[in-house]
Amino acid sequence: MTTSPAPAAENLLQQLINNLWWSWDADCPDLLSSLAGGQSHQPDRSATLQQLLPQLQLAAERQQVYLQSRTTWADRNLQGLTGPVAFFSAEFGLHESLPIYSGGLGILAGDHLKSASDLGVPMLGLSLFYHEGFFHQSFDAHGWQQESWSQLDLSQLPLSEQRRPDGQSLRISVELPDSVVQLRILRLAAGRSSLLLLDANLPENSAADRQLTARLYAPGQQIRIRQELLLGIGGMRALQAIGVTPAVVHLNEGHCAFAPLEDLRRRMVEDGLTFSAARDVAAAGVVFTTHTSVAAGHDRFPAPMAAAHLQPLAASAGLDVAQLLALGKTNPADADEAFCMTALAFRMSRFHNGVSALHGQVTRSMWSGLWPGRSPDQVPIGHITNGVHPGTWIARSLKKLYTLFLPQDWEYQPGTAANWQALQQLDDQKLWQTHCSLRQRLLHIVAQRAGCQPLDPQTLTIGFARRFAAYKRADLIFRDLDLLARLLQDSNRPVQLLFAGKAHPADEQGKLILQRIWQLATQPPFRGRVVILADYSIDLARQFVQGVDVWLNTPRRPQEASGTSGQKAAINGVLNCSTLDGWWAEAWNGSNGFAIGDASDCPDPELQDQHDALSLYQVLQQQIIPPFYERDPGGLPGKWLQMMKNSIISLGWQYSSHRMVRDYAALAWQPATEFQTSAVVPDN
C-alpha cells in the first residue's frame, strides 16, 4: 500500500507560505491560488494537493536555492556591514493579506525589504502589529467615505512569536507616563529579510494600552506619540532582546525618531557616556529618510505632552527632560515650541535624504533652520530617489517577455541602461496583445467590484489610484465638465477613467474630493465612463498599474515627494501623464510619457490649478488620444508602442527598488558603518 502524497505536499505548502517570498516568485501566486480556501481534510483539497505535488516540489526547491544563495549582489559588492540594517517604519506594505499599511510610505518599506532580500543585503524591519490594521473603505448613499475595521486573524498569517530559550514568550517593556506597556515580538519572513512586529494586545496590559497597537495612525495626538514611543524605543529594545546589534539604524520617516533616543539612553546608562558623547555616538550610525513636503505630514506634539512622555526615558538616563526636548525643536531655547519628530530625526542622524531630486531641494529649504548660518544649498540633506520592487509589480506575462532579452536573474539584480536597452527588440504585436489582455483583466475586475456594466476593453483607459489628499488634486481633470464629457463620449476616440484610493479618516478635504468624483460617476454624462472603486489595496493596485493605458498624476508642484505609483505603472509599459513633480520631474524625457504644465512653481494655488488643468486637457487632446487610436494596417498603435518601450527601457531599471537599495548601500549604509568605525568617541 503506497503512502498518500498529501502530507508531503501539505508540508511543502506550509514551507512556501511561511515566507512571503512566494508572493513575488514568478509561479507561486498562481500555484497557491488554486489551493486557496480549502481545508486539508477535504477530499477535493487532498486530490488537488496530490495533483500539484510536482509543482510544489519545484517551488520549494526554488525557494531554498534563493534563500541559500551566496552569489548575490551584496556578496559581490557589499562588504563592511557588521550586522543588519535595522529598518524602522510605522507601516509596511508587503502583501494585501497583512494590511498594516496605508499607502506609499508602507509600500516603499515593503519594497525595501524585498529588494534587500533579492540583493542579499542583510535587513531587519521593525514596526507595530496593528491587530485591526488600516481601515476598510466603503461609500454611503451620498458617496461619503465610510470607515470600518476588522480584527486580523493571527492564525491565518505567517507570523511566529519570538520566544526565550525556555520556550516562554519573549517580552519587552516600554515606560509611559502612567503605565509600563508589555510587548511581544512577532516575526515575519520576507525572503532573506525579516520583519519584527511589536504587539501590545496582551492580557497583562490595560485595555487602553492594548489599543495602542490596534489601528495604524489611530486618531489623537496622545495615541500617536505613544505608538511612536513603542515603535522607536520598543524596536531598539526588541533588537537587544533577540541579540541583534544593527550595523545601521534607518528611520523611514520621523515616526521612528525615538529609536536613537533609546540608544542614547543605553549608552549613558551602560557605557557611562555623557549626554553629548552619547548623542554623537548614537547618531553616528543613523540614516534618516524624510518623505513629505507637506507641513501636516510632520508630527508635532505640544511641548508639555512631549515632556510628560519623554520623562521616563530622561529619568532612566539621569537627564533633565529639557535636554531631550531641545533635540526636537528648531529653536531649542523656545520652551513653548512644539516638539517635532522630523527635527528630532534630523538631529539624531548623520545621514539624511529626501526621496527625489526635487524633494531633496525642497527639504533643504524647509529644514534649513536646523543648520543656522547655512544657506539652503549648504544644508547636508541629499536625495535618493525612490524605486519599486520589480518582482512584485511587473505583470507575470510581461516578465516572460522581458526575460527573453534581459540578463539571467535580472529580477534579482540592479539593472543598467545598457541591459534594458535590449527591450527595444520586444515584438510589437506580442507586447500589445499582452497589454490588452491585462487591460481586459482589469476591466473585468472593475465590473465585478463596482457592480457595473463591463467597460469597453478597446477604449483608452486612464487610471488614478493613490491616497486622496487635497494637494494630489484627484479632481483636477473634472475642472471643465463640458470639455471632459465630450472627450469621454467621443464616438470615434472615447476615453474612460478609473479611480481608487482612500482619504485619511480625519481628512475632510480628501473625503470631499472622493465624494465629488463618486457623485459625478453616478450621473450622466459620466456614468459608464467614470468608475471609482472602494477599498484600495495592494491587490487592486497591482491590477491598476498593470492594466490601464495611462497613469494620471496631478499633484500641486512641488508637494509630491516622490510618487512611486507612477513608477509601478512605468515598468509595465503604462505611460505616465503627470505634473513635473516628485520623481517625474527627473524621469520625463519627452518620449517616455507626458508632462502636465512645466517646471515652474506658482505661489497662487488657484492660478496653478487653472494652468495645470488647461495643460492637462491639451495633453489629452493633442498628445495622448491621437497616438493611442492611430493604428497601422496590422491594427497596432506603432507610435504608442514605441513610447511604451521607451518608458520601460528608460524607467524600468532606474526606478527599481534594486537601484534604490544599491544607492542606499553606497551613499548611506556603508558610509554610516565606516563613520562609526573611524569616529573618536568624545571623552566622558
C-alpha positions as CSV (number, residue, x, y, z in Angstrom):
1,M,0.0,0.0,0.0
2,T,1.5,3.3,-1.0
3,T,1.5,6.4,1.2
4,S,-0.6,9.3,0.1
5,P,1.5,12.2,-1.1
6,A,-0.9,14.7,0.5
7,P,1.0,15.0,3.8
8,A,4.3,15.7,1.9
9,A,2.5,18.2,-0.2
10,E,1.0,19.9,2.8
11,N,4.5,20.2,4.4
12,L,5.8,21.8,1.2
13,L,2.9,24.1,1.1
14,Q,3.5,25.3,4.6
15,Q,7.2,25.8,3.9
16,L,6.2,28.0,1.0
17,I,3.5,30.1,2.6
18,N,5.5,30.7,5.8
19,N,7.9,33.0,3.8
20,L,6.4,35.8,1.8
21,W,9.0,35.1,-0.9
22,W,6.2,33.2,-2.7
23,S,4.3,36.5,-3.3
24,W,7.0,37.8,-5.7
25,D,8.0,34.4,-7.3
26,A,7.1,34.1,-10.9
27,D,4.9,31.0,-10.5
28,C,3.9,30.6,-6.8
29,P,0.9,33.0,-6.8
30,D,-0.9,31.0,-9.5
31,L,0.0,27.8,-7.8
32,L,-1.2,28.8,-4.4
33,S,-4.4,30.4,-5.6
34,S,-5.5,27.0,-6.8
35,L,-5.3,25.8,-3.2
36,A,-6.9,28.8,-1.5
37,G,-9.9,28.5,0.6
38,G,-9.9,24.7,1.3
39,Q,-9.2,22.7,4.4
40,S,-6.6,19.9,4.5
41,H,-9.2,17.2,5.4
42,Q,-11.4,17.9,2.5
43,P,-11.2,15.2,-0.3
44,D,-11.1,17.7,-3.1
45,R,-8.2,19.6,-1.5
46,S,-6.3,16.3,-0.9
47,A,-6.8,15.4,-4.6
48,T,-5.6,18.9,-5.6
49,L,-2.5,18.6,-3.4
50,Q,-1.7,15.2,-4.9
51,Q,-2.0,16.6,-8.4
52,L,0.1,19.7,-7.6
53,L,2.9,17.8,-5.7
54,P,5.4,18.1,-8.5
55,Q,4.9,21.8,-8.8
56,L,5.1,22.3,-5.1
57,Q,8.4,20.4,-5.0
58,L,9.8,22.6,-7.8
59,A,8.6,25.8,-6.0
60,A,10.1,24.6,-2.7
61,E,13.4,23.9,-4.4
62,R,13.4,27.3,-6.0
63,Q,12.8,28.8,-2.6
64,Q,15.7,27.0,-1.0
65,V,18.1,27.9,-3.8
66,Y,17.0,31.6,-3.4
67,L,17.4,31.6,0.4
68,Q,20.7,29.7,0.4
69,S,22.4,31.5,-2.4
70,R,25.8,33.0,-1.6
71,T,26.3,34.7,-5.0
72,T,24.0,37.7,-4.5
73,W,24.8,41.3,-5.5
74,A,25.7,42.0,-1.8
75,D,28.1,39.0,-1.7
76,R,30.0,40.5,-4.6
77,N,29.7,44.2,-3.9
78,L,28.9,45.0,-0.3
79,Q,31.5,44.5,2.4
80,G,31.9,46.1,5.7
81,L,28.4,45.8,7.3
82,T,28.9,44.4,10.8
83,G,25.3,43.5,11.2
84,P,21.9,44.0,9.5
85,V,20.3,47.3,8.6
86,A,17.5,47.9,11.1
87,F,14.8,49.5,9.0
88,F,12.2,51.2,11.2
89,S,8.9,52.2,9.7
90,A,5.4,52.9,11.1
91,E,3.9,50.8,8.3
92,F,5.0,48.0,6.0
93,G,3.1,47.0,2.8
94,L,4.4,43.6,1.9
95,H,1.1,41.9,0.8
96,E,-2.6,42.5,0.9
97,S,-3.0,39.7,3.4
98,L,-1.2,41.8,6.1
99,P,-3.0,45.2,5.9
100,I,-0.6,47.2,8.2
101,Y,0.0,49.9,5.5
102,S,-1.9,52.9,4.4
103,G,-0.2,54.0,1.2
104,G,3.1,54.8,-0.4
105,L,5.2,55.0,2.7
106,G,4.4,51.5,3.7
107,I,4.6,50.0,0.2
108,L,8.0,51.6,-0.1
109,A,9.1,50.0,3.2
110,G,7.9,46.6,1.9
111,D,9.8,47.1,-1.3
112,H,12.9,48.0,0.7
113,L,12.7,44.6,2.5
114,K,12.1,42.7,-0.7
115,S,14.9,44.3,-2.7
116,A,17.3,43.9,0.2
117,S,16.4,40.2,0.2
118,D,16.9,39.9,-3.6
119,L,20.2,41.7,-3.4
120,G,21.4,39.8,-0.3
121,V,21.6,42.9,1.9
122,P,21.0,41.9,5.5
123,M,17.9,43.8,6.6
124,L,15.5,43.6,9.6
125,G,12.4,45.6,9.5
126,L,10.7,46.9,12.7
127,S,7.2,48.1,13.1
128,L,4.0,47.6,15.2
129,F,1.5,44.8,14.7
130,Y,-1.8,46.7,14.2
131,H,-4.3,43.9,15.1
132,E,-7.1,45.9,13.3
133,G,-4.9,47.1,10.5
134,F,-5.8,50.1,8.4
135,F,-9.5,50.8,7.7
136,H,-11.8,49.3,5.2
137,Q,-13.4,51.8,2.9
138,S,-17.0,51.9,1.6
139,F,-19.3,54.7,0.4
140,D,-22.7,55.6,1.7
141,A,-25.7,56.5,-0.5
142,H,-24.3,60.0,-0.9
143,G,-20.8,59.0,-1.8
144,W,-19.3,59.9,1.6
145,Q,-16.4,57.6,2.7
146,Q,-17.2,55.2,5.5
147,E,-14.5,53.6,7.6
148,S,-14.6,50.2,9.3
149,W,-12.0,48.0,11.0
150,S,-11.8,44.2,11.4
151,Q,-9.7,42.1,13.7
152,L,-6.8,40.3,11.9
153,D,-6.7,36.6,12.3
154,L,-3.2,35.7,13.5
155,S,-3.8,32.0,12.7
156,Q,-4.1,32.9,9.0
157,L,-0.8,34.9,8.9
158,P,2.7,33.6,8.6
159,L,3.9,35.1,11.9
160,S,5.9,33.4,14.6
161,E,6.3,34.6,18.1
162,Q,9.8,35.2,19.4
163,R,10.5,33.0,22.5
164,R,13.1,32.7,25.2
165,P,15.3,29.7,25.4
166,D,12.9,28.1,27.9
167,G,10.1,28.4,25.4
168,Q,8.3,31.2,27.1
169,S,7.1,34.2,25.1
170,L,9.8,36.9,24.9
171,R,8.6,40.2,26.3
172,I,10.0,43.7,26.3
173,S,8.6,46.8,28.0
174,V,8.3,50.5,27.3
175,E,7.6,53.0,30.1
176,L,4.8,55.6,29.5
177,P,3.8,58.4,31.9
178,D,1.1,56.3,33.6
179,S,1.9,52.7,32.8
180,V,4.5,50.2,31.6
181,V,3.5,48.5,28.3
182,Q,4.5,44.9,27.7
183,L,5.1,43.9,24.1
184,R,5.6,40.6,22.4
185,I,7.6,40.3,19.2
186,L,6.2,38.7,16.1
187,R,8.4,37.7,13.2
188,L,7.6,37.6,9.5
189,A,9.9,36.2,6.9
190,A,10.1,38.0,3.6
191,G,12.7,36.2,1.5
192,R,16.1,36.6,3.3
193,S,14.8,39.7,5.1
194,S,12.7,39.6,8.3
195,L,10.1,41.9,9.8
196,L,9.7,42.3,13.6
197,L,6.3,43.5,14.7
198,L,5.6,44.6,18.3
199,D,2.2,43.7,19.7
200,A,0.7,45.3,22.9
201,N,-2.6,43.3,22.7
202,L,-1.7,41.2,25.7
203,P,-3.7,40.3,28.8
204,E,-1.1,41.8,31.1
205,N,-1.7,45.3,29.6
206,S,-4.6,47.6,30.4
207,A,-7.4,47.9,27.9
208,A,-6.2,51.3,26.9
209,D,-2.6,50.1,26.4
210,R,-3.8,47.1,24.4
211,Q,-5.4,49.5,22.0
212,L,-2.1,51.3,21.3
213,T,-1.3,48.7,18.6
214,A,-4.9,48.3,17.4
215,R,-5.0,50.7,14.4
216,L,-2.5,52.3,12.1
217,Y,-2.5,56.0,12.5
218,A,-5.2,56.0,15.2
219,P,-6.6,59.5,15.8
220,G,-5.4,61.7,18.7
221,Q,-2.0,63.1,19.5
222,Q,-1.7,61.1,22.7
223,I,-2.2,57.8,21.0
224,R,0.2,58.9,18.2
225,I,3.0,59.8,20.5
226,R,2.6,56.6,22.5
227,Q,2.6,54.5,19.3
228,E,5.8,56.2,18.2
229,L,7.4,55.5,21.6
230,L,6.5,51.8,21.3
231,L,7.9,51.8,17.8
232,G,11.2,53.6,18.4
233,I,12.1,52.6,22.0
234,G,10.4,49.3,21.8
235,G,12.0,48.5,18.5
236,M,15.5,49.1,19.8
237,R,14.8,47.0,22.9
238,A,13.5,44.2,20.7
239,L,16.7,44.2,18.8
240,Q,18.7,43.9,22.0
241,A,16.4,41.2,23.4
242,I,16.9,39.0,20.4
243,G,20.7,39.6,20.4
244,V,21.0,41.7,17.3
245,T,23.4,44.6,17.0
246,P,22.5,46.5,13.8
247,A,25.2,48.0,11.7
248,V,22.9,50.9,10.7
249,V,19.6,52.2,12.0
250,H,17.4,53.5,9.2
251,L,14.5,55.7,10.1
252,N,11.8,55.7,7.4
253,E,10.1,59.0,8.2
254,G,10.0,60.8,11.5
255,H,7.5,58.5,13.2
256,C,10.5,56.3,14.2
257,A,12.8,59.0,15.7
258,F,12.6,57.8,19.3
259,A,14.8,54.9,18.3
260,P,18.1,56.7,18.5
261,L,17.0,58.3,21.8
262,E,16.8,54.8,23.3
263,D,20.3,54.1,22.0
264,L,21.4,57.4,23.6
265,R,19.9,56.4,27.0
266,R,21.5,53.0,26.8
267,R,25.0,54.4,26.1
268,M,24.7,56.7,29.0
269,V,23.4,54.0,31.4
270,E,25.6,51.1,30.3
271,D,28.7,52.8,28.9
272,G,28.8,55.8,31.2
273,L,28.9,58.4,28.4
274,T,27.9,62.0,28.9
275,F,24.8,63.2,27.2
276,S,26.8,65.0,24.5
277,A,29.0,61.9,23.8
278,A,26.1,59.5,23.9
279,R,24.2,61.7,21.5
280,D,27.0,61.8,19.0
281,V,27.7,58.1,19.2
282,A,24.0,57.2,18.9
283,A,23.5,59.4,15.9
284,A,26.7,58.2,14.1
285,G,25.0,55.1,12.6
286,V,21.6,56.5,11.9
287,V,20.2,57.2,8.4
288,F,17.0,59.3,8.2
289,T,14.8,59.4,5.1
290,T,12.0,62.1,5.1
291,H,9.1,61.5,2.7
292,T,6.9,64.6,2.6
293,S,7.0,68.2,1.5
294,V,3.6,68.9,3.2
295,A,3.8,70.5,6.7
296,A,0.9,68.4,8.0
297,G,3.0,65.3,7.3
298,H,5.5,66.1,10.0
299,D,4.3,65.0,13.5
300,R,4.4,67.8,16.1
301,F,3.4,67.4,19.8
302,P,2.7,70.2,22.3
303,A,5.8,70.7,24.5
304,P,4.1,69.6,27.8
305,M,2.8,66.4,26.2
306,A,6.2,65.6,24.8
307,A,7.8,66.3,28.2
308,A,5.5,64.0,30.0
309,H,6.1,61.2,27.6
310,L,9.9,61.6,27.5
311,Q,10.2,61.9,31.3
312,P,10.6,58.2,31.9
313,L,13.4,58.0,29.3
314,A,15.1,61.1,30.8
315,A,14.9,59.8,34.3
316,S,16.4,56.5,33.4
317,A,19.5,58.3,32.0
318,G,19.6,60.9,34.8
319,L,18.8,63.8,32.4
320,D,16.7,66.9,32.6
321,V,13.8,66.2,30.2
322,A,14.5,69.7,28.6
323,Q,17.7,68.2,27.1
324,L,15.7,65.7,25.2
325,L,13.0,68.2,24.2
326,A,15.6,70.5,22.7
327,L,16.5,67.9,20.2
328,G,13.1,68.1,18.7
329,K,12.9,71.9,18.2
330,T,14.2,74.3,15.6
331,N,14.8,76.8,18.4
332,P,15.9,74.8,21.5
333,A,15.6,77.9,23.7
334,D,11.9,78.2,23.0
335,A,10.1,76.4,25.8
336,D,6.7,76.8,24.0
337,E,7.8,75.4,20.6
338,A,6.1,72.1,19.7
339,F,8.2,69.0,19.7
340,C,8.8,67.8,16.1
341,M,9.6,64.2,15.3
342,T,11.2,65.3,12.0
343,A,13.5,67.7,13.8
344,L,14.4,65.0,16.2
345,A,15.2,62.6,13.4
346,F,17.5,65.1,11.7
347,R,19.3,65.9,14.9
348,M,19.7,62.2,15.8
349,S,21.1,61.1,12.5
350,R,24.2,61.8,10.4
351,F,22.9,60.8,7.0
352,H,19.7,62.5,5.8
353,N,17.9,62.4,2.4
354,G,14.8,63.2,0.5
355,V,13.2,60.8,-2.0
356,S,13.7,62.6,-5.3
357,A,16.0,65.3,-6.6
358,L,13.2,68.0,-6.3
359,H,12.2,66.8,-2.9
360,G,15.8,67.0,-1.7
361,Q,15.9,70.6,-2.8
362,V,12.5,71.4,-1.1
363,T,13.6,69.6,2.1
364,R,16.8,71.6,2.3
365,S,14.8,74.8,2.2
366,M,12.1,73.5,4.6
367,W,14.6,72.5,7.3
368,S,17.5,74.9,6.9
369,G,16.6,76.4,10.3
370,L,18.2,73.3,11.9
371,W,21.5,74.5,10.5
372,P,21.6,78.2,11.3
373,G,24.0,80.2,9.4
374,R,23.9,78.0,6.3
375,S,22.1,78.8,3.1
376,P,19.7,76.0,1.8
377,D,22.2,74.8,-0.7
378,Q,24.7,74.1,2.1
379,V,22.2,72.1,4.2
380,P,23.5,68.5,4.4
381,I,20.4,66.8,3.1
382,G,20.8,64.8,-0.1
383,H,18.4,62.7,-2.1
384,I,18.0,59.1,-3.1
385,T,15.0,58.7,-5.5
386,N,12.5,56.0,-4.6
387,G,12.0,52.9,-6.6
388,V,9.6,49.9,-6.8
389,H,10.1,46.2,-6.5
390,P,10.2,44.5,-9.9
391,G,9.1,41.1,-8.8
392,T,6.0,42.5,-7.0
393,W,4.8,45.0,-9.5
394,I,5.6,43.8,-13.1
395,A,2.8,41.6,-14.5
396,R,3.9,38.0,-14.8
397,S,3.0,37.9,-18.5
398,L,5.3,40.9,-19.1
399,K,8.1,39.3,-17.1
400,K,8.1,36.4,-19.5
401,L,8.6,38.8,-22.4
402,Y,11.3,40.8,-20.6
403,T,13.2,37.6,-19.8
404,L,13.7,36.9,-23.5
405,F,16.0,39.9,-23.7
406,L,17.3,40.7,-20.2
407,P,20.2,39.0,-18.5
408,Q,19.7,35.9,-16.4
409,D,18.4,36.6,-12.9
410,W,17.5,40.2,-14.0
411,E,14.7,40.2,-11.4
412,Y,17.3,39.8,-8.6
413,Q,20.0,42.2,-9.8
414,P,20.3,46.0,-10.2
415,G,19.8,46.7,-13.9
416,T,21.7,49.1,-16.2
417,A,20.7,51.3,-19.0
418,A,22.6,49.0,-21.4
419,N,20.8,45.9,-20.2
420,W,17.4,47.4,-20.6
421,Q,18.1,48.8,-24.0
422,A,17.7,45.3,-25.3
423,L,14.0,45.6,-24.7
424,Q,13.8,47.6,-27.9
425,Q,13.6,44.2,-29.5
426,L,10.3,43.4,-27.9
427,D,7.9,42.2,-30.6
428,D,5.2,44.9,-31.0
429,Q,2.4,42.5,-31.6
430,K,3.2,40.4,-28.5
431,L,3.7,43.5,-26.3
432,W,0.3,45.0,-27.4
433,Q,-1.5,41.7,-27.1
434,T,-0.1,41.2,-23.6
435,H,-1.0,44.8,-22.6
436,C,-4.6,44.4,-24.0
437,S,-5.1,41.2,-22.1
438,L,-4.0,43.0,-18.9
439,R,-6.4,45.8,-19.6
440,Q,-9.2,43.4,-20.2
441,R,-8.5,41.6,-16.9
442,L,-8.5,44.9,-15.0
443,L,-11.9,45.9,-16.6
444,H,-13.4,42.6,-15.6
445,I,-12.3,43.1,-12.0
446,V,-13.6,46.7,-12.1
447,A,-17.1,45.5,-13.3
448,Q,-17.1,42.8,-10.6
449,R,-16.1,45.1,-7.7
450,A,-18.2,48.1,-8.8
451,G,-21.2,46.1,-9.8
452,C,-21.4,48.0,-13.1
453,Q,-21.7,47.0,-16.7
454,P,-18.3,45.9,-18.2
455,L,-16.3,48.8,-19.6
456,D,-15.2,48.7,-23.2
457,P,-11.8,46.9,-23.5
458,Q,-10.9,48.8,-26.7
459,T,-11.3,52.2,-25.1
460,L,-8.4,54.3,-23.9
461,T,-8.3,53.7,-20.1
462,I,-6.8,56.3,-17.7
463,G,-6.2,55.4,-14.1
464,F,-5.8,57.5,-10.9
465,A,-5.2,55.5,-7.8
466,R,-3.5,56.7,-4.6
467,R,-4.1,58.3,-1.3
468,F,-6.7,61.1,-1.6
469,A,-5.2,64.2,-0.2
470,A,-6.1,67.7,-1.4
471,Y,-2.7,68.5,-2.9
472,K,-2.9,65.4,-5.1
473,R,-5.8,67.0,-6.9
474,A,-7.7,63.9,-8.0
475,D,-10.5,66.1,-9.3
476,L,-8.3,68.3,-11.5
477,I,-9.5,66.5,-14.6
478,F,-13.1,67.5,-13.7
479,R,-12.4,71.2,-13.8
480,D,-14.1,71.7,-17.2
481,L,-17.0,69.2,-17.1
482,D,-18.3,70.0,-20.6
483,L,-15.0,69.5,-22.2
484,L,-14.3,66.3,-20.3
485,A,-17.8,64.9,-21.2
486,R,-17.0,65.5,-24.9
487,L,-13.7,63.7,-24.6
488,L,-15.2,60.7,-22.7
489,Q,-18.1,60.3,-25.1
490,D,-16.3,60.8,-28.4
491,S,-17.8,58.1,-30.7
492,N,-14.5,57.5,-32.5
493,R,-11.9,58.0,-29.8
494,P,-13.6,57.5,-26.4
495,V,-11.9,57.7,-23.0
496,Q,-12.8,56.1,-19.7
497,L,-11.5,57.0,-16.2
498,L,-10.8,54.6,-13.2
499,F,-10.3,56.0,-9.7
500,A,-9.4,54.3,-6.4
501,G,-7.9,55.4,-3.1
502,K,-8.6,56.3,0.5
503,A,-8.7,59.6,2.3
504,H,-7.4,59.6,5.8
505,P,-10.3,59.4,8.3
506,A,-9.5,62.9,9.6
507,D,-9.0,64.5,6.1
508,E,-12.3,66.2,5.3
509,Q,-10.9,67.8,2.1
510,G,-9.8,64.4,0.8
511,K,-13.2,63.0,1.6
512,L,-15.0,65.8,-0.2
513,I,-12.9,65.1,-3.4
514,L,-13.7,61.4,-3.2
515,Q,-17.4,62.3,-2.8
516,R,-17.4,64.6,-5.8
517,I,-15.9,62.0,-8.1
518,W,-18.3,59.3,-6.7
519,Q,-21.3,61.6,-7.4
520,L,-20.1,62.5,-10.9
521,A,-19.6,58.9,-11.7
522,T,-23.2,58.2,-11.0
523,Q,-24.6,60.9,-13.2
524,P,-24.9,61.3,-17.0
525,P,-22.8,62.0,-19.0
526,F,-20.1,60.3,-16.8
527,R,-22.0,57.2,-15.8
528,G,-20.3,54.2,-17.6
529,R,-17.2,56.3,-18.4
530,V,-16.0,57.1,-14.9
531,V,-15.8,54.4,-12.2
532,I,-14.5,54.8,-8.6
533,L,-13.7,51.7,-6.6
534,A,-13.7,51.3,-2.9
535,D,-11.2,49.8,-0.5
536,Y,-7.9,50.3,-2.4
537,S,-5.3,47.6,-1.6
538,I,-2.1,46.2,-2.8
539,D,-4.0,43.6,-4.8
540,L,-6.1,46.3,-6.6
541,A,-3.0,48.5,-7.1
542,R,-1.3,45.6,-9.0
543,Q,-4.3,45.3,-11.3
544,F,-4.4,49.1,-11.9
545,V,-0.7,49.7,-12.6
546,Q,-0.6,46.7,-14.9
547,G,-3.9,47.2,-16.8
548,V,-4.5,50.9,-17.5
549,D,-3.1,52.7,-20.6
550,V,-2.2,56.0,-18.9
551,W,-1.3,56.7,-15.3
552,L,-2.6,60.1,-14.2
553,N,-0.8,62.0,-11.5
554,T,-1.7,65.6,-10.7
555,P,0.0,66.8,-7.5
556,R,0.4,70.5,-7.0
557,R,4.1,71.1,-7.6
558,P,6.3,70.9,-5.5
559,Q,4.3,69.0,-2.9
560,E,4.8,65.4,-4.1
561,A,7.9,64.0,-2.5
562,S,8.3,61.1,-5.0
563,G,5.1,59.3,-6.2
564,T,6.0,55.6,-6.6
565,S,2.6,54.6,-8.0
566,G,3.7,56.0,-11.4
567,Q,6.9,54.0,-11.2
568,K,4.9,50.8,-10.8
569,A,2.9,51.8,-13.9
570,A,6.0,52.7,-15.9
571,I,7.7,49.3,-15.5
572,N,4.5,47.7,-17.0
573,G,4.6,49.9,-20.1
574,V,1.8,52.2,-18.8
575,L,2.5,55.8,-19.9
576,N,2.7,58.4,-17.1
577,C,0.8,61.7,-17.5
578,S,2.0,63.8,-14.6
579,T,2.9,67.2,-13.4
580,L,6.6,67.7,-13.2
581,D,6.8,66.9,-9.5
582,G,8.5,64.2,-7.4
583,W,10.2,61.5,-9.4
584,W,8.6,62.6,-12.7
585,A,10.5,65.9,-12.7
586,E,13.7,63.9,-13.2
587,A,12.4,60.9,-15.1
588,W,10.4,62.5,-18.0
589,N,12.5,62.9,-21.2
590,G,9.8,63.8,-23.7
591,S,9.5,60.4,-25.3
592,N,8.6,58.1,-22.3
593,G,5.3,59.7,-21.2
594,F,3.6,63.1,-20.9
595,A,4.2,66.2,-18.8
596,I,1.4,68.4,-17.4
597,G,2.5,72.1,-17.1
598,D,6.1,73.0,-16.7
599,A,8.9,73.1,-14.1
600,S,7.8,76.4,-12.6
601,D,6.1,76.9,-9.3
602,C,3.1,79.3,-8.8
603,P,2.6,80.9,-5.4
604,D,-1.2,81.2,-6.1
605,P,-2.8,77.7,-5.8
606,E,-5.9,78.7,-7.8
607,L,-3.8,80.0,-10.7
608,Q,-1.7,77.0,-10.6
609,D,-4.7,74.7,-10.7
610,Q,-6.2,76.6,-13.7
611,H,-2.9,76.5,-15.6
612,D,-2.4,72.7,-14.9
613,A,-6.0,71.8,-15.8
614,L,-5.7,73.6,-19.1
615,S,-2.4,71.9,-19.8
616,L,-3.9,68.5,-18.9
617,Y,-6.7,68.9,-21.4
618,Q,-4.3,70.0,-24.1
619,V,-2.1,67.0,-23.4
620,L,-5.1,64.7,-23.6
621,Q,-6.4,66.1,-26.9
622,Q,-3.1,66.6,-28.7
623,Q,-0.6,64.1,-27.3
624,I,-2.5,61.1,-25.7
625,I,-5.7,60.4,-27.6
626,P,-4.4,60.7,-31.2
627,P,-1.5,58.2,-31.0
628,F,-3.5,55.7,-28.9
629,Y,-6.1,55.4,-31.7
630,E,-3.7,55.7,-34.7
631,R,-3.3,52.2,-36.0
632,D,-1.1,50.7,-38.7
633,P,-2.5,48.2,-41.3
634,G,-2.0,45.4,-38.7
635,G,-4.1,47.2,-36.1
636,L,-1.2,48.2,-33.9
637,P,-0.6,51.7,-32.5
638,G,3.0,52.0,-33.6
639,K,3.8,55.4,-32.1
640,W,2.2,54.4,-28.8
641,L,4.0,51.1,-28.6
642,Q,7.3,52.9,-29.1
643,M,6.5,55.2,-26.2
644,M,5.7,52.1,-24.1
645,K,9.1,50.7,-24.9
646,N,10.8,54.0,-24.2
647,S,9.0,54.1,-20.8
648,I,10.0,50.5,-19.9
649,I,13.6,51.0,-21.1
650,S,14.4,54.3,-19.6
651,L,12.5,53.9,-16.3
652,G,12.3,50.2,-15.5
653,W,15.9,49.8,-14.2
654,Q,16.4,53.4,-13.0
655,Y,13.3,53.4,-10.8
656,S,13.6,49.9,-9.4
657,S,14.0,49.5,-5.7
658,H,17.0,47.4,-6.5
659,R,18.7,50.5,-7.7
660,M,17.4,52.4,-4.7
661,V,18.8,49.8,-2.2
662,R,22.1,49.8,-4.0
663,D,22.2,53.6,-3.7
664,Y,21.4,53.5,0.0
665,A,24.2,50.9,0.5
666,A,26.7,53.1,-1.3
667,L,25.7,56.5,-0.2
668,A,24.3,55.9,3.3
669,W,24.7,52.5,4.9
670,Q,28.4,51.8,4.2
671,P,29.4,55.4,5.0
672,A,27.5,55.2,8.3
673,T,29.3,52.0,9.1
674,E,32.7,53.5,8.3
675,F,31.9,56.6,10.2
676,Q,31.1,54.7,13.3
677,T,34.3,52.7,12.9
678,S,36.5,55.7,12.4
679,A,34.8,58.1,14.8
680,V,36.5,59.0,18.0
681,V,34.2,58.7,21.0
682,P,34.2,62.0,22.9
683,D,35.6,62.0,26.4
684,N,33.1,61.3,29.2
